[in-house]
């Protein structure tokens, strides 16, 4: 008679993202099975397709085109998920990015960056740079990459924007700081950065940010396990932009910045402090702040057709086309 297997012993509970066990196994708590792209979504009219020969893979979203020569802004997008969960190939992201592409009238290039625990940071940051270089390579007439015809035909390379939600906003932000040192194909410039409810944190809380032992805070524990050897720990400028000097804050490789927050989100306090510090820095571009009243973290991802999501996307549209 076979004896029952001994239950696994929990080493770290990072709910709602991940559980890690002492035997080295783990359990993702947000299942994101693959959902195929759709040619002309019946609700939004947006078409999507996968481009998996790239590293990292991407999913591309194209809104309805009325002119075969129409050019559209391009949004390089990084999904939410605490660096541990989430996928651009999920049902949630398909619905969300269809709505986002439709309402902002942008070509979205969504990036399937590498996640913990298979890959610790800075893998996701490295993937963001690779994705940006791949996108910009489409502006060259001749190169060695396989081009996507939607991007080549309809992409306006004078209007490239970087966007992310939550942990994806953290990735987008750090990518913007890297841009001045990245030789972009075609010497392209990045028009703007949109960071929505960014995953920023630090060891010393602002009023209303969090209470109790900082080391028990989920954000602290997530960062410490995803990027354990980073200099500065949770006060690394990768996670805490307020630890950076004004020169670093103003060195973003874009000409304008939009910071979007949600009233009930625990990450809002630090994001607003960050925006205020950018205002006081030597950032030469335009800064816009958008507050979604009555909403919580990533509300627009899970309900992209709600009224406040539509208002938020309209703010993106105006920012992109201003």
Secondary structure by P-SEA (a helix, b strand, c coil): cccccccccccccccccccccccccccccccccbbbbbcccccccbbbbbbccccccbbbbbcccccccbbbbbbbbbbbccccccccccaaaaaaaaaaaaaacccccccccccccccccaaaaaaaaaaaaaaaccccccccccccccccccccccbbbbbbccaaaaaaaaaaaacccccccccccccbbbbccccccccccccccccccccccaaaaaaaaacccccccccccccccccccccccccccccbbbbbbbccccaaaaaaaaaaaaaaccccbbbbbbbbccccccccccccccaaaaaaaaaaaaaaac
